[in-house]
């Protein structure tokens, strides 16, 4: 039972890490960034690049953050910004960009599946059972991301401006807040977090040009039921991600993969705002 509980908690934490960047973009810009999966893939290949130079996974994190931020800056300026008033076109544009990024990765690295070794091996004893050290580290990483984003949004000037744009962009602009700057930084931050998430999940899965697609589907459904709230996202990851993990363990991994999507769709049908209280 303890193993199942730890699997539920750590799997929920991994989903939070993967979804946090998408939530930031959606919360501020009200646009789903369908290039999110491509950013995850970029982060995965950052780990591959670091490994080729003999560096450990932790060294690839700064590289993933830098590449994600720079790529996000270019995409926001050249593609997303002209489409702010046309959200459907922005969604289609980011979807197309995700495909393009995937094709570029294929041209550079090929289609073969690659792997990156975990920076931490083995398990540690917990109340009579042994559990993966790396998955427990990811639980700590998820808590660190949640606390850092919470502190940023509630304890900094940029966070105050971001919250103002989320609540009422027109009023925020009337008060002298540059919504375009807030949108730019939010998109870049979301891209950087997505790329870092891609690096962090590589020891748990194989790396290929399409590795971000299944994660994108899960992140999309979680953000849809969370609105723009970090607390709601954490709740969604725990409830829906926990259900997915339980079904995967107790019934079938195939059915487990469908559980999160089906439950999220049912929740939105019953409660359109999902877990959000806004």
Long-range contacts (C-beta under 8 A, 24 or more apart in sequence): 2-126, 2-127, 2-128, 2-129, 3-129, 3-131, 4-245, 4-246, 4-249, 6-126, 6-131, 6-135, 6-136, 7-245, 7-249, 8-238, 8-241, 8-242, 8-245, 8-246, 9-139, 9-238, 10-132, 10-135, 10-136, 10-138, 10-139, 11-241, 11-242, 11-244, 11-245, 12-234, 12-237, 12-238, 12-241, 12-242, 12-245, 13-138, 13-139, 13-141, 13-142, 13-143, 13-237, 14-135, 14-138, 14-142, 14-200, 14-201, 14-204, 15-218, 15-219, 15-222, 15-237, 15-241, 16-142, 16-145, 16-146, 16-233, 16-234, 16-237, 17-138, 17-141, 17-142, 17-145, 17-197, 17-200, 17-201, 18-194, 18-197, 18-201, 18-215, 18-218, 18-219, 19-218, 19-219, 19-222, 19-223, 19-226, 19-233, 19-237, 20-145, 20-146, 20-149, 20-193, 20-197, 20-230, 20-233, 21-189, 21-190, 21-191, 21-192, 21-193, 21-194, 21-197, 22-190, 22-194, 22-219, 22-220, 22-223, 23-190, 23-223, 23-226, 23-228, 23-230, 23-233, 24-149, 24-186, 24-189, 24-190, 24-193, 25-186, 25-187, 25-190, 25-191, 26-223, 26-228, 27-166, 27-186, 27-227, 27-228, 27-229, 28-162, 28-165, 28-166, 28-182, 28-183, 28-186, 28-187, 28-228, 29-80, 29-84, 29-183, 29-186, 29-187, 30-87, 31-80, 31-84, 31-87, 31-90, 31-91, 31-94, 32-91, 32-94, 32-220, 32-223, 33-94, 33-187, 33-190, 33-191, 34-91, 34-94, 34-95, 34-97, 34-98, 34-216, 34-220, 35-75, 35-94, 35-95, 35-97, 35-98, 35-101, 35-191, 36-94, 36-98, 36-190, 36-194, 36-212, 36-216, 36-219, 36-220, 37-98, 37-212, 37-213, 37-215, 37-216, 38-97, 38-98, 38-99, 38-101, 38-102, 38-212, 39-68, 39-71, 39-72, 39-101, 39-191, 39-194, 39-195, 39-198, 39-212, 40-194, 40-195, 40-197, 40-198, 40-201, 40-211, 40-212, 40-215, 40-216, 41-101, 41-102, 41-105, 41-198, 41-207, 41-209, 41-210, 41-211, 41-212, 42-67, 42-68, 42-71, 42-101, 42-105, 42-195, 42-198, 43-67, 43-68, 43-194, 43-195, 43-196, 43-197, 43-198, 43-199, 43-200, 43-202, 44-116, 44-198, 44-199, 44-201, 44-202, 44-207, 44-211, 44-212, 45-105, 45-109, 45-207, 46-195, 46-198, 46-199, 47-116, 47-198, 47-199, 47-202, 47-207, 48-109, 48-114, 48-116, 48-202, 48-207, 51-116, 51-117, 56-119, 57-116, 57-117, 57-118, 57-119, 57-199, 57-202, 57-203, 58-119, 60-199, 61-196, 61-199, 61-200, 64-192, 64-195, 64-196, 64-198, 64-199, 65-192, 65-195, 65-196, 66-192, 67-195, 68-191, 68-192, 68-193, 68-194, 68-195, 68-196, 69-188, 69-189, 69-191, 69-192, 69-195, 71-101, 71-191, 71-195, 72-187, 72-188, 72-189, 72-190, 72-191, 72-192, 73-184, 73-187, 73-188, 75-187, 75-191, 76-183, 76-184, 76-187, 76-188, 77-184, 80-187, 81-180, 81-183, 81-184, 84-183, 98-212, 98-216, 102-209, 102-210, 102-212, 103-209, 105-209, 106-209, 109-209, 111-208, 111-209, 112-208, 113-206, 113-207, 113-208, 114-206, 114-207, 114-208, 115-202, 115-206, 115-207, 116-202, 116-203, 116-207, 117-203, 118-203, 119-203, 134-203, 134-204, 135-204, 138-200, 141-200, 145-193, 146-230, 146-234, 149-230, 150-230, 153-230, 158-182, 158-185, 162-186, 166-228, 214-257, 217-261, 218-244, 218-260, 218-261, 221-260, 221-261, 221-264, 221-265, 222-260, 222-264, 224-264, 224-268, 224-274, 225-264, 225-267, 225-268, 225-274, 225-275, 225-276, 226-274, 226-275, 226-276, 227-273, 227-274, 227-275, 227-276, 227-278, 228-276, 228-278, 229-275, 229-276, 229-277, 229-278, 232-274, 232-275, 232-276, 232-277, 235-275, 236-264, 236-274, 236-275, 239-275, 240-264, 240-267
